[in-house]
Amino acid sequence: MNAIVPVLASMLQLYGFVLLARALVSWIPNLGPDNPIVQLLYQITEPVLEPIRRLIPPLGGTIDISILVAYFAVTILAMLLNRMA
């Protein structure tokens, strides 16, 4: 069990970077949804972000904070796991 915890924490940290990459990609106007990198980021992150969007609707109807919520949750969970190891 103790050997799994650091690996899981590292995987969560990596997923946090993937979430940040998706947020940054959304700010680049020249990258359309048909770009393979954008498609990969959406495929990896959408299963986590969609349930968060159902719980927390967009602020003002336009600002989606689901990536921010997911990033903080993943980061906190990774920190807790690192302390357990």
Long-range contacts (C-beta under 8 A, 24 or more apart in sequence): 2-85, 5-81, 5-84, 5-85, 6-81, 6-82, 6-85, 8-81, 9-78, 9-81, 9-82, 9-85, 10-78, 12-74, 12-75, 12-77, 12-78, 12-81, 13-74, 13-75, 13-78, 15-44, 15-74, 16-71, 16-74, 16-75, 16-78, 18-44, 18-45, 19-45, 19-48, 19-67, 19-70, 19-71, 19-74, 20-71, 22-67, 23-67, 23-68, 23-71, 45-70
